[in-house]
């Protein structure tokens, strides 16, 4: 499963939604100008509606995929905290959650802001997050 698919959907949804606004503006300008035929005006509004629908569908799908990934990563973080006595290594989270190490580090930094955590660097240069004992069973 490609975990960054929700980012691609988000970008495509945003672009398609912007195109719907462009078509809508073309239709409005053509309507006020009065120099455009009915079929051209109808085409602008139909294309705007189709693009708005497709963009909304992609954006909602992106949000759903993001929430699913976040929930999955949070469960993996909770499992790693519980099974390793509060110690979570960025590379372990990336491997078990099937995400990039940058994303794993970002998830752990966000979690460390809300939980009692200490970030240390091991002798080999690996970032290790230590979460307090009250969070081992989360």
MOPEHU-V892248 format. One record per helix or strand of 3 or more residues. SS is the DSSP state (h for helix, s for strand). FROM is the first residue (numbers start at 1). TO is the last residue. If there is no record, write none. Layout:
<<SS | FROM | TO> <SS | FROM | TO>>
//
This chain:
<<h | 5 | 33> <h | 38 | 83> <s | 87 | 89> <h | 90 | 97> <h | 101 | 114> <s | 117 | 121> <s | 127 | 131> <h | 133 | 135>>
//
